Amino acid sequence: TGDASRVGISHPDNIALEEIDMEAALSGLNKAQQDAVQAVRGPILVLAGPGSGKTRVLTQRVAYLVHEVGIDPYHILTVTFTNEAAREMKNRLEALLGPAVRRLSIGTFHSTCARLLRREADFLPVGRDYQIFDDSDQVGLITQALKEFNLDPKRFRPRAVLSTISRAKSEIVTPEQFIPGNYWEEVSGRVYTRYSEMLKASNGLDFDDLLLETVLLFRSQPMVLVRYQQHYPFLLVDEFQDTNTVQYELLKLLAG
């Protein structure tokens, strides 16, 4: 989505762009791909099967926006799901944009949110130097919480409890909003609350928190949200159909 006519969106004259023949690049695409690349005003949804060149279309669309429409890469956010896909996309775009690729924001949902949260740490329950807890760290905290509640880890397996908590976070459900439907969930809810307290006491976030805290930040701080909406009027999302609730809400807020 985006509008190239907005003040300050066009790129400065001193940006070093790789010289490319955009017409030749477009000639290598079929008609449907060309339409997707050249669609400037959004929202645009591209439906295509595996191996049909979706990533190529996305990278060519970024190049088209920069070279032909004159958009500053600084105002383009490109998001994908895996580090490998992000690296591949960045390599392709470097060939198309040259040094200007450094002005482009490109990465996974998690890496994008991690950078954003460090910049906006004043609004978070943790500090700017927060630690990202990996899988083993998370299981360790869950195990500790179960012990505090005198719960048998053989009956309430830590990874299963963690999975319940992870699903809640992906649905934008905080510990305060968690409503149990049975005894298992009641236990998981208690552990969720304690687990969150332990994370904050350790100045830590887990991977699910990176997305959840970003959404909560945008919802609670409208001026921060407006700043990022103005920063990124152009959003490009690879494999959009794989977004879960929290990822979709994040995109919807930014595109608002």
N, C-alpha and C positions, 0 to 999 in steps of 0.2 A: 504494500500500500504506500502511497506517497503522492506529493504534489511538487513538481520541479519548480513551480513559479514562486514558491515561498522565499522570502528575503533571506539571504545568507546560506541558501542550500547549494547554489552553484559553486563549483570549486574555484579556489584562487588561481590566478594565472601562473603562480610560481610552482605549482605541483608538477613534478616530473612524471610524465606518463609515457609508458611504452608505446612506440609507434606500431599500430596494427591496422590492417585493412579490414574494417568492420564489414564492408560489403562482401568481401571474400569469405569472412567468417560466417556470415549469415547464409551465404550460398551453400555452405556445407550442411545446412539444416533443412529438414522438410518443412512444408508450409505450416503445419500445426506448431512445430518448434519455433519457427520464425515469429509466429503470432504471439507466442508466450514470451519470447525474448523482447519483443518490441512493445509489449503492453506496459505502459508507464503508469497510468492511473489505476489504482486498485480499489478493492481487493481482487486478486487474481488467484484462482485455484487451478493447478495443472494436474490432470488425471492421466496417468500413464503406467503401463505395466513394467515389471522388472526388466532391466537391461535395455530400456527404450531411450535412454539418454537424458534422464531427468536432471542428473547432476551437471551434465554438460549444458543443458538449457539454463540452469540456475546460474552457473558461472558466466555464461555468455550474456545473460540478462544483466548481471552486475557490470560487465564490461560495456554493454550498450548504454546503461544508465550513466556511466562515467564518461565514456568517449563521445557518445552521440547526443545525450541529453544535457551533459555538463554538470552532473550531480557530483558534489564533493564526496569521496569515499567515506569521509568522517561521519556522514549522515546515513550510512548504510549498515544495518546489522544483519548478519547472515548466521543462521543457527542450524546445527545438525545434531545428530544423536551420539555419534562415537568420535573419539579422538582421531581414529584412522580416517574417517570421512572428512573431518575438519582439516587434517593435514593435506589430504588429497585436494580438497577444494582450494586451500591456500596456495598450494603449489601451482595449480592451474591458473589461479587468479594472478599470481606473481608474474606468470608468463604474459598475461593479458594487460596488466596494469603497471608492471615494473615497480619502482620504489614506492609508488602511491599505494601499494597494497598495505603498507604499514599504517595507513590512515583508516583502513577498513576494520571493523569489528567482526571477527569470525571465530566461531568456536562451538563447543557443545552447550546445551542448556546450563549444565552445571558449572563449566568454566566461566561462562558469561556472567552468571549470577554471583559466582565467587568473587570476581573482580569488582562487580558493582557493590557488593556488600562491604568489601574492604573500604571502598570510597565513601560509603554512607554509614560507617560504623557508629557514628554518633547517635543514630536512631535504633541501634540494635541492643539486645540484652547481653552481647559479648563485645570484646574489644576489637580494635582494628587488626591486631595480631592473632586473631582466633586460629585455633587448630582445627583441621578437618579430620574427624575420626573415621578411620577405615573400618572394614568389616570386623576384624578381630577386636579392635577397640570397642566397637558397639556391643559385641557379644559379651565382652568382659564387663561392661557397665550393666547390662541386663542381668547377667549372672549375679553380680554384686547386689542389685536391687532385689532379686528373688531371695537371696540369703537374708537381707534385711527384713523381708516380710515372712521369713520362715516358710518359704514355699519350696516344694520339692522340684529341683531342676529336671528330674526324670519325668515327672508328670507335666510340668510346664517347661518344655524345652526352650532354652534361651533363643534359639534361632526362630522358632515358631512364634514366640512372643514378639520378637523383633520384626518379623514379617507382618504381624498384625499392626504394629505401630507404624511401620513403613506404609502400609495401605492407607492408614488414617491420614498420614501426612500428605500422601499423593492425592487425597480427596479434600485437602485443605481443612482437616479436622484437628484442632489443637487439643491438648490434654483437657482443657476446661470444657471443650465442646464434645468430648468423647462420650457417647451414650452406649453403655453395654446392653447387649440383648440376651446374654446368658452368663453363666458363672465364669467361663473361660475369658470372655471379653471384660467382665468386671475385674478379674485379676490383671488382665492386660492393661486396662485403663489405669489401675493403681501403679503398675510398673511404668507405664508411659509417663505419668506425672513425675515419678521419682527419677526416671531416666533423664527427663528434660532438665530437672534440677541439677543432676550430676553433670550433665553436659555444660550447663551454664557456669557451674562452679569451677569447671576445668577450662573455662574460656574456649569451649569447643562447639562445633556444629557437625552434624553428620551430613551425608550426601543429600538426603531428603530435605534437610533444613535449608540447604542452599536455595532451593526453589521456593519452599514454604515461606521462609523469612523474607524473600524478595517480594512475594505476593502480599504478605502482611504489611511490609513496608509501604508498598505502593497504595494499599488500601487505607492505611492510617496517615500517610503523609502526602496529600494531594499535590503539594507544590513540588515535592521530589518527583512524583510521577509525571507532572507536566514537563519538568526539566528533561526527563528521558524521552518523553513523547516528542519534544522539540528536537532533541539530539538525534533520534532515530525515526524520521518520517518514512524511511524505506526499510521494511522488514522482509527478509527472505528466509523461508523455513523449508529445509530439506526433510522429506519423509513426514510431512505434516500429519498424515493419517495415524501415526504412531504416538501422537501426543496424548498424555493422560490429563486428568482434570486440572492439576496444578500448572502444568505446562501450557495448557490451552488458556487458562485464566491469565497467566503471565502475558501471553501474546495478545489476548483481548484487551488487557489493560494498556499495554504499550501502543496498540493500534487505535485506542480510544480517541 
